[in-house]
Amino acid sequence: MIFNRGKIIHILAISVIILGIISTIYVNAYKEKNNSSNEIIINGNSFDISIIFSNINEIKIITDDGEKSGIPLDQLIDYSGENCPSCFKYQIIGSDGYKQTVTWQDMENGVLSLDRIAFFPHLAHPFWVRDIIEIEVKKI
């Protein structure tokens, strides 16, 4: 059986489309699996988001993208019981695996919204992690 150029192009196009569909299904399934609970993990300990938001007062900050509200990230770390929070860096991890590491000074300026988005008014937008599932405490 001899393939001509047209058939090969069609087979490649269909293969790319199928690969895209499978990738989309996988990413959405992973995201839903990791974001299905109402918890956030901080330094290995699990905390209920609704309880955190009932215990820490929300504030509003001004960013280059407008006004954002949420709980101060430094108070969140204090709430989690971390000793010497200024002695560490913090890796913020989203449900899609995206992560950013920030300093304690950054945490003092940032907020966590009820939608699980970390906003840092003084940092570039790539530091604004979405769908946060975990905050890891790292040695400096």
Buried (B, 14 or more C-beta within 10 A) or exposed (E): EEEEEEEEEEEEEEEEEEEEEEEEEEEEEEBEEBBEEEBBBBBEEEBEBEEBBEEBEEEEBEBEEEEBEBBBBBBBBEBBEBEEBEEBBBBBBBBBEEBBEBEBEBBBBBBBBEEBBBBBBEBEEEBBBBBBBBBBBEEE
